[in-house]
Amino acid sequence: MTINEPVEFIDPLKQSERAHALTAVPATIGLAEAALILGIAKSTAWTMYSQGTFPLPVIRIGTRIRVVRVHIQQFLETGEPVTFESATASPVAFEPAARESNAG
């Protein structure tokens, strides 16, 4: 090995944090976060929701309004409004990060 050769260093802690962050992603997000991803104002998202024109299906859990992440991804890929029926007809693959084996 010479001084000019690059050395690959993988910090196991950072790698572990990244893997955890990928697997810890919730399946649903709030309407405000969905608005941020879609690039619209929160007030616009709430108005669209209340008028029934929000382009994604929403789930009401108690007093909370949630949007399924996969539906947002499908909307961004197709540009077409998503309904529960269209989301199940052509689902977008959502695969959590694979866990690494600790068996050397």
N, C-alpha and C positions, 0 to 999 in steps of 0.2 A: 504494500500500500504506500502510495506517495502522498505528499501533502496536498496536491492538487485534486486528488480524487474526492468526489462528494461522499459524505457519510450520511446514510439514511438513519434518522433517529425518530422513533415513534414513542411518544410519551404515553405509557399505558393508562395513566389517569385521564388524560384528555380523550383518548380513544374510548375509554369506558364512559365518560360523560356524554360523548357524542352518541354512543349506542343507546344510552339511557334516554337521552332527549328524543331520539327517533321513536323509541318504543313507548314513550310517555305522552305522545301527541294524542289529545282527546279526539274522539270521533265527531263531536259537535262543538260549535263555537257560538258565542253570542251574536246577536244582530249587529251590534256596534263593531265587533271585530270583522264580521262578514263585510260590512260597509267599507271598512278600511282596505280589505283585500280587493274589493271590487272598485275601489277608487271613487267612492261616493261619500257624501257627508252622512253622518249618523242621522241627522234630522230627515234627510231625503229617504234613507232606508226605513225609518219609522213611518214616514208618510206613505211610502209605497206599501209597506206591510199593512198599515191600517186601511188603505184603499184596496187591498187585495191585488196589487200590481207588482209586488216584489217578485223578481224572476226566478226565485228558488223556493222550494217548499220549506216551510218552517215547522218546527215541532214545539209545542207548548208543554213545558214541564212545570207544573205549578204556576207560578207567576213569571217564570223565565221563558224567553223566546230563544230557541236554539236553531242553528242551521247546520246541516250535515256537511262536513268538509269535502267529501267525495262529490257532492252535488255542486259545490263551488268550483271544484276542479273541472267537472264536466261542463259547466256553464262557460268557464274561461276557455276551454278547448273548442267548444262548438259554437259559442255565441248565441245559442238558442236557449230560451227559458226552459227550466227543468221542472218536471212534475214528478210525483212519486212513481207514476206509471212509466214515464220515459226513463227515469233513473234505473228502474229495474229491468227495462227492456234492453238497454245498452249500458250496462254498468262499467264504470271506470275502475280499473284494478287498483286496489289499495292494499299494499302488502307491507306489514310491519318489518322492520329490520330484523334480519336473521340473527339469532343469538350465536355467539361464538362458543365453541366448546373449550372447557378448561383442561380437558384431557390432552396432555402434551403429545 
